[in-house]
Amino acid sequence: MADVTNELIFEVLKKIQGDLGQLRQDVRGMREEMIAMRGHLLAIQRDVSNIYDRLGSLESRVDRIERRLELSDAPA
């Protein structure tokens, strides 16, 4: 069995510590990217909601115009 000295253990622990530091930075970067993606998704959701609202108001206006011009089969 190989002799395990405190120096060998210390070197391995230093490498592990460096790897953990790099991992921490990577996770921080991914977190920031996910926060940015969440913001973009919320903006898209607001845009789609605004489009639906606008489409609904246009549909109401077209229905009213069709009724006034007697182009619709729907009851007044």
C-alpha positions in Angstrom: 0.0 0.0 0.0 1.3 3.4 -0.9 2.4 5.7 1.8 -0.1 8.5 2.3 1.4 11.6 3.7 -0.1 14.8 4.9 1.5 16.6 2.0 -0.3 14.3 -0.6 -3.6 14.8 1.2 -3.0 18.5 1.3 -2.3 18.6 -2.5 -5.5 16.6 -3.3 -7.5 18.9 -1.0 -6.1 22.0 -2.7 -7.1 20.6 -6.1 -10.6 19.8 -4.8 -10.9 23.3 -3.4 -9.9 24.8 -6.8 -12.4 22.6 -8.6 -15.2 23.7 -6.1 -14.3 27.3 -6.7 -14.7 26.9 -10.5 -17.9 25.0 -10.0 -19.2 27.8 -7.9 -18.5 30.3 -10.6 -20.1 28.1 -13.2 -23.3 27.8 -11.2 -23.4 31.5 -10.5 -23.1 32.2 -14.3 -25.9 29.7 -15.0 -28.1 31.3 -12.4 -27.6 34.7 -14.0 -28.5 33.2 -17.4 -31.6 31.6 -16.0 -32.7 34.9 -14.4 -32.2 36.6 -17.8 -34.2 33.9 -19.5 -37.0 34.3 -16.9 -37.2 38.0 -17.7 -37.4 37.3 -21.4 -40.1 34.8 -20.9 -42.1 37.2 -18.8 -41.8 39.8 -21.5 -43.0 37.4 -24.1 -45.9 36.4 -21.9 -46.9 40.1 -21.5 -46.6 40.6 -25.3 -48.9 37.6 -26.0 -51.4 38.8 -23.5 -51.4 42.3 -25.1 -51.9 40.7 -28.5 -54.9 38.7 -27.2 -56.4 41.8 -25.6 -56.0 43.8 -28.8 -57.4 40.9 -30.9 -60.4 40.7 -28.6 -61.2 44.4 -29.0 -60.8 44.2 -32.8 -63.1 41.2 -32.9 -65.7 43.2 -30.9 -65.4 46.1 -33.3 -65.8 43.9 -36.4 -68.9 42.2 -34.8 -70.4 45.6 -34.2 -69.7 46.8 -37.7 -71.2 43.6 -39.2 -74.3 44.1 -37.1 -74.7 47.7 -38.2 -74.2 46.7 -41.9 -76.5 43.7 -41.4 -73.8 41.4 -42.7 -74.0 39.1 -39.7 -76.4 36.2 -39.0 -76.1 36.7 -35.3 -79.0 38.3 -33.4 -78.6 42.0 -32.5 
